Amino acid sequence: MKLSPDSAAIVGQTAGVVAEHAEEITKVFYPDMFAAHPELLNVFNRANQAIGEQPKALAASVVAFAVHLIDPDAPDFTPVMQRIAHKHVSLGIKAPEYLIVGRYLLGAVKKVLGDAITPEVGAAWDEVYWLFATALIAEEARLYAQAGTDPEQPWRKYRVVERFEESDEVFSLLLSPVSGQVPSHHTGQYVAIAVDLPDGLRQPRQYTISSGPRGDSLRVTIKRVKGINGAPDGQVSGWLHENARPGTVLDVSQPAGDVVLDESDAPLVLVSAGIGITPVAAIMEDLSRRQPDRTVRLFHADKSHAHHALYDGLRRQVLAMSDARAQNWYEQDAENAPTLHPARPGFMDLTDVEVPQNAEVFMCGPLPFMQIARRTLIDQGVPSENIHYEVFGPDLWAQQPR
């Protein structure tokens, strides 16, 4: 995948300017696109739009892709591309929608940069976008085909079979397809659930499959999002909290996600915080059944034991495995927590924990939390390529200081 020589030269000369104004460009792009195509509001997460995360993620991705095209020493963009494709298939993104996005994104570049966008510069960045888009379209077509999903009908009906209250803020839904079986999937993947909200808008949200592969059902574990500092409450999580009961039928996407449990027997270190426990729960359920002798270390941080979702199941799985150990950190009342190993008070600190040799690390939690955990583990000798992460919502990892 290469730019033409003329375009490569122009992009090399203008990438810095575009990067400098990238966020401003996306802030023009989204309102213009939604004004012309309000139906796309049913695909894009309104909350991420409101707090600015989606524009930042798009800007970072396009600029990183352009740099990848012109700089042979730039990091491999393939993992980022695959992650975006998985997100898109879970949302039912279709190939024709790239035409709309391209038109308004490039229009926003011209609006923001004005006379600096000559016809030649515009053509070069158009070429960047379409190389980006066609690569994603091809990967998404592969993922749809692999799952047997018709891109024109990306949602399947699932019925809520059971509901479990995990804590005051967290609940689990056991979902079973109205017809057929759950598509085969990998431990650690997620699905999107789309709901029709009272204001008439349809909104999707992605939730980790918090159970191991079962064939006839899957479990999702959802934290009801409460707004803080003036932010609104979570619309979809709030709707599901109030309305998802046994018998409720929901629209669910095919399973997706690129951070999955491997098939090796290498030691595992699982690092999580808050609702980031969900992929850990899926991994432990799978391992306790298929690889009960695998070396596993679980490190989890939460507000308190009462906030620690899925604890009982995780405790059973740790006890069922021959070399699994768990350590928790609680901000509140750690000394009274009924845990396998005494909980430590305060925030997670991995500086003195045991990390098995040659371990693979999976992390899930808020970005600042994962940044600190990653740096600490690297300082302990864990190779960066052995550290994998899952982030809920737009992936802003690349924009954070490492």
C-alpha distance (Angstrom), angle and dihedral (degrees) to the residues before:
residue distance angle dihedral
M1 . . .
K2 3.79 . .
L3 3.76 139.6 .
S4 3.79 117.9 -123.7
P5 3.83 111.5 -97.0
D6 3.82 93.6 -108.0
S7 3.80 92.7 48.7
A8 3.80 92.4 45.4
A9 3.80 90.4 55.5
I10 3.81 92.5 48.9
V11 3.80 94.0 46.1
G12 3.79 89.7 49.2
Q13 3.80 89.5 54.6
T14 3.82 96.1 44.3
A15 3.82 105.3 32.6
G16 3.80 92.2 93.9
V17 3.81 92.6 53.7
V18 3.80 93.0 46.8
A19 3.81 90.9 47.1
E20 3.80 90.8 50.3
H21 3.81 90.8 54.2
A22 3.82 98.3 31.6
E23 3.77 97.1 110.5
E24 3.80 91.8 45.8
I25 3.82 88.8 50.6
T26 3.80 93.1 53.6
K27 3.81 91.0 47.6
V28 3.81 87.7 60.0
F29 3.80 94.0 40.0
Y30 3.81 99.2 56.7
P31 3.85 98.6 50.1
D32 3.80 91.4 45.3
M33 3.80 92.8 48.8
F34 3.81 94.8 45.3
A35 3.81 91.8 47.6
A36 3.82 89.7 56.3
H37 3.82 96.7 35.4
P38 3.82 110.1 28.3
E39 3.80 89.6 166.9
L40 3.81 87.8 75.9
L41 3.80 89.1 66.6
N42 3.81 84.0 78.1
V43 3.81 89.6 64.5
F44 3.81 104.0 39.5
N45 3.79 121.2 73.8
R46 3.80 107.0 -112.7
A47 3.79 92.9 -157.3
N48 3.81 92.9 55.5
Q49 3.80 89.0 47.6
A50 3.80 91.9 51.2
I51 3.80 95.7 51.8
G52 3.80 93.8 40.2
E53 3.80 99.7 -115.3
Q54 3.82 97.1 121.2
P55 3.83 94.6 52.6
K56 3.80 90.7 48.4
A57 3.81 92.3 49.9
L58 3.81 93.6 48.3
A59 3.80 92.3 46.7
A60 3.80 92.3 49.3
S61 3.81 92.5 48.0
V62 3.81 97.4 49.9
V63 3.80 93.6 45.7
A64 3.83 91.9 46.2
F65 3.80 89.9 50.8
A66 3.81 91.7 50.4
V67 3.81 91.4 50.0
H68 3.81 89.1 48.4
L69 3.81 89.3 56.0
I70 3.80 96.0 51.9
D71 3.81 103.9 31.2
P72 3.81 116.8 64.7
D73 3.81 89.4 -164.8
A74 3.80 94.6 54.0
P75 3.82 117.4 114.3
D76 3.78 116.5 -88.1
F77 3.80 107.4 -88.1
T78 3.81 94.7 -159.6
P79 3.84 96.3 93.6
V80 3.81 90.6 50.8
M81 3.80 90.6 47.8
Q82 3.79 91.9 50.8
R83 3.79 92.2 48.5
I84 3.81 91.9 51.7
A85 3.82 91.0 47.8
H86 3.81 91.6 52.9
K87 3.81 90.4 50.3
H88 3.79 90.4 49.6
V89 3.81 97.2 50.4
S90 3.80 89.9 49.9
L91 3.81 87.1 57.1
G92 3.79 95.7 45.3
I93 3.82 95.4 -114.8
K94 3.82 111.3 -180.0
A95 3.80 129.4 -151.5
P96 3.86 96.1 -115.6
E97 3.80 89.7 59.4
Y98 3.80 89.0 68.9
L99 3.82 88.0 67.3
I100 3.79 89.9 58.6
V101 3.80 94.0 44.5
G102 3.81 91.9 48.2
R103 3.80 93.8 50.4
Y104 3.80 95.0 51.8
L105 3.80 96.9 36.9
L106 3.79 93.1 54.1
G107 3.80 89.5 41.9
A108 3.80 88.8 55.5
V109 3.82 90.7 51.1
K110 3.79 89.2 56.2
K111 3.81 92.7 46.1
V112 3.79 94.2 51.5
L113 3.80 99.9 39.2
G114 3.79 96.7 35.8
D115 3.80 116.9 -179.9
A116 3.81 91.2 8.9
I117 3.81 87.2 75.6
T118 3.79 101.4 78.3
P119 3.81 118.1 178.5
E120 3.81 88.6 -97.4
V121 3.81 93.5 50.9
G122 3.80 91.1 45.6
A123 3.81 91.2 51.0
A124 3.82 91.8 50.1
W125 3.80 93.3 52.6
D126 3.79 90.3 43.5
E127 3.80 86.5 57.8
V128 3.83 90.4 50.3
Y129 3.79 91.4 51.7
W130 3.79 94.9 48.7
L131 3.78 93.6 48.1
F132 3.81 86.2 51.8
A133 3.80 93.0 46.1
T134 3.80 97.6 45.2
A135 3.81 91.6 49.8
L136 3.81 89.9 52.2
I137 3.81 93.4 44.4
A138 3.82 90.4 52.9
E139 3.81 93.9 47.6
E140 3.80 92.5 45.7
A141 3.81 91.1 49.5
R142 3.80 88.2 53.4
L143 3.81 92.1 50.6
Y144 3.80 93.0 47.3
A145 3.81 91.1 49.4
Q146 3.79 92.7 45.6
A147 3.83 90.2 55.9
G148 3.80 94.3 41.6
T149 3.82 90.8 -117.5
D150 3.79 123.0 152.8
P151 3.84 104.1 -138.0
E152 3.79 88.1 -144.9
Q153 3.83 89.6 57.8
P154 3.82 103.8 33.3
W155 3.84 96.9 154.3
R156 3.81 126.2 79.5
K157 3.78 127.7 -166.5
Y158 3.81 116.2 -111.3
R159 3.78 126.4 -179.7
V160 3.79 123.3 -141.0
V161 3.81 104.1 -118.6
E162 3.80 99.1 176.1
R163 3.77 138.5 0.5
F164 3.81 125.9 -151.8
E165 3.80 126.4 -166.9
E166 3.81 104.1 -139.7
S167 3.83 97.0 177.4
D168 3.80 139.2 -29.2
E169 3.81 89.7 -72.9
V170 3.81 104.0 27.7
F171 3.80 133.0 65.8
S172 3.79 134.9 170.8
L173 3.79 128.5 -139.7
L174 3.79 122.7 -157.1
L175 3.81 105.6 -148.9
S176 3.80 128.6 -165.3
P177 3.83 125.8 -174.4
V178 3.78 113.7 -105.9
S179 3.81 85.9 -134.6
G180 3.80 132.1 13.0
Q181 3.76 129.1 1.6
V182 3.80 133.5 -55.0
P183 3.83 107.2 -89.5
S184 3.78 113.8 -105.9
H185 3.77 110.1 -93.3
H186 3.78 143.5 168.2
T187 3.78 125.4 -103.9
G188 3.81 108.7 -99.0
Q189 3.80 97.1 35.1
Y190 3.80 126.4 123.1
V191 3.80 140.1 -145.8
A192 3.78 131.4 -145.7
I193 3.79 121.1 -126.0
A194 3.81 117.5 -156.9
V195 3.80 121.4 -158.4
D196 3.81 134.6 -178.1
L197 3.79 107.0 -122.7
P198 3.82 126.1 -148.1
D199 3.82 91.7 -105.0
G200 3.81 89.4 62.0
L201 3.80 96.5 -107.0
R202 3.78 121.3 122.8
Q203 3.80 116.3 -137.3
P204 3.83 132.6 -173.9
R205 3.80 126.4 -153.6
Q206 3.79 129.1 -175.6
Y207 3.80 121.4 -127.2
T208 3.79 129.0 -178.1
I209 3.78 117.3 -113.8
S210 3.80 96.0 -116.7
S211 3.81 95.1 -166.7
G212 3.79 131.3 68.8
P213 3.83 118.6 -105.4
R214 3.82 109.8 -64.8
G215 3.81 106.9 163.6
D216 3.81 98.2 -139.9
S217 3.81 101.0 49.9
L218 3.78 145.4 5.1
R219 3.78 133.5 -150.4
V220 3.78 126.5 -135.8
T221 3.80 122.1 -169.9
I222 3.79 115.9 -152.6
K223 3.77 132.8 -167.8
R224 3.78 114.2 -147.5
V225 3.79 102.4 -127.2
K226 3.78 114.4 -134.4
G227 3.78 116.1 -164.5
I228 3.79 117.6 -118.8
N229 3.81 131.5 -167.1
G230 3.78 91.7 17.2
A231 3.81 96.2 -47.8
P232 3.83 115.4 134.9
D233 3.78 123.2 -108.3
G234 3.80 117.5 -95.5
Q235 3.80 108.4 -82.3
V236 3.79 100.6 -155.1
S237 3.80 97.8 35.7
G238 3.80 88.5 47.8
W239 3.80 92.2 49.8
L240 3.80 91.8 48.7
H241 3.81 91.4 46.7
E242 3.82 90.9 54.5
N243 3.81 100.8 35.6
A244 3.82 112.6 24.1
R245 3.79 105.7 98.1
P246 3.83 132.8 143.7
G247 3.79 105.9 -62.4
T248 3.83 96.1 28.2
V249 3.82 112.1 130.0
L250 3.80 116.9 -141.9
D251 3.80 135.9 -173.9
V252 3.81 108.3 -116.9
S253 3.81 130.2 -177.9
Q254 3.77 129.1 -136.5
P255 3.82 114.0 -82.1
A256 3.81 112.7 -90.3
G257 3.78 140.5 168.5
D258 3.79 137.7 111.1
V259 3.83 100.3 -137.7
V260 3.78 100.9 85.0
L261 3.77 140.8 150.0
D262 3.79 111.3 -87.6
E263 3.79 126.0 -136.9
S264 3.79 96.4 -121.0
D265 3.78 128.7 103.9
A266 3.83 94.9 -128.1
P267 3.82 116.3 134.7
L268 3.81 114.4 -90.8
V269 3.79 130.1 -143.2
L270 3.81 113.6 -165.2
V271 3.82 115.8 -163.8
S272 3.80 120.1 -175.5
A273 3.79 145.1 155.2
G274 3.79 130.0 -159.5
I275 3.81 114.3 -35.0
G276 3.83 87.1 -0.6
I277 3.81 83.5 89.4
T278 3.82 90.0 84.6
P279 3.84 99.8 84.9
V280 3.82 88.5 41.2
A281 3.82 89.2 56.4
A282 3.81 91.0 51.6
I283 3.80 92.3 48.0
M284 3.80 93.0 48.9
E285 3.80 93.8 47.9
D286 3.80 89.7 51.9
L287 3.80 95.4 44.0
S288 3.80 95.6 46.7
R289 3.80 87.9 56.8
R290 3.82 102.1 38.6
Q291 3.82 106.3 22.8
P292 3.82 107.9 22.1
D293 3.83 91.6 160.1
R294 3.80 96.6 54.2
T295 3.82 115.5 118.7
V296 3.81 109.7 -112.3
R297 3.79 132.9 172.8
L298 3.82 119.0 -168.0
F299 3.79 120.9 -160.8
H300 3.80 116.3 -179.6
A301 3.81 134.5 172.7
D302 3.81 125.4 -160.9
K303 3.79 143.1 153.9
S304 3.80 92.4 -102.6
H305 3.78 142.1 -32.9
A306 3.82 88.9 -88.5
H307 3.83 89.0 59.0
H308 3.82 93.7 47.8
A309 3.81 102.4 108.5
L310 3.82 121.4 -152.0
Y311 3.80 91.5 11.2
D312 3.82 97.9 140.5
G313 3.80 94.2 53.7
L314 3.78 92.1 46.1
R315 3.81 90.7 50.0
R316 3.80 91.2 53.5
Q317 3.79 91.4 48.9
V318 3.80 93.9 48.9
L319 3.80 90.0 50.7
A320 3.80 91.1 48.4
M321 3.82 93.1 55.7
S322 3.78 123.8 78.7
D323 3.82 98.0 -139.1
A324 3.80 107.6 23.8
R325 3.80 121.6 122.3
A326 3.80 130.2 -179.6
Q327 3.79 133.1 -158.9
N328 3.81 123.5 -176.9
W329 3.80 132.8 -167.2
Y330 3.81 119.2 -155.6
E331 3.78 124.7 -170.6
Q332 3.81 91.1 -153.4
D333 3.82 133.5 41.7
A334 3.81 94.6 -11.1
E335 3.80 93.2 157.0
N336 3.82 92.3 63.2
A337 3.80 97.7 45.3
P338 3.83 114.9 121.5
T339 3.78 97.7 -133.8
L340 3.80 136.2 149.3
H341 3.79 89.7 -114.2
P342 3.82 122.2 22.3
A343 3.79 108.8 -84.9
R344 3.77 116.7 -121.1
P345 3.80 118.9 -128.2
G346 3.79 123.4 -118.3
F347 3.79 130.1 9.1
M348 3.78 124.8 -12.9
D349 3.80 115.1 -83.9
L350 3.80 116.1 -175.4
T351 3.79 97.0 179.0
D352 3.80 94.5 105.9
V353 3.80 104.0 28.6
E354 3.78 124.7 116.7
V355 3.81 111.5 -103.1
P356 3.82 112.8 -172.2
Q357 3.79 117.5 -128.3
N358 3.82 115.6 -92.6
A359 3.81 91.8 8.4
E360 3.78 123.8 168.4
V361 3.81 111.5 -136.8
F362 3.81 126.4 -147.7
M363 3.81 118.4 -170.9
C364 3.79 132.7 -174.0
G365 3.79 127.8 171.6
P366 3.81 141.5 77.8
L367 3.80 114.1 -22.1
P368 3.83 96.9 -115.3
F369 3.79 89.5 50.6
M370 3.81 92.0 51.8
Q371 3.80 92.2 45.2
I372 3.80 91.2 57.2
A373 3.81 93.6 43.3
R374 3.80 91.5 49.6
R375 3.80 93.8 50.7
T376 3.80 91.3 47.7
L377 3.80 93.3 50.3
I378 3.81 92.2 47.1
D379 3.82 88.6 51.4
Q380 3.82 86.6 54.7
G381 3.79 90.8 55.6
V382 3.81 102.6 -95.1
P383 3.84 108.3 144.7
S384 3.80 111.5 -118.5
E385 3.80 90.6 -128.2
N386 3.82 88.9 62.0
I387 3.81 92.3 59.8
H388 3.81 116.6 89.1
Y389 3.78 127.5 178.8
E390 3.78 142.1 -167.8
V391 3.79 121.2 -153.9
F392 3.78 126.8 -168.8
G393 3.82 113.2 -129.3
P394 3.82 126.2 -0.2
D395 3.78 113.1 0.8
L396 3.81 106.5 -117.2
W397 3.83 94.4 161.3
A398 3.80 93.2 113.9
Q399 3.79 90.9 56.9
Q400 3.79 94.7 55.0
P401 3.81 123.6 88.7
R402 3.79 109.5 -104.6
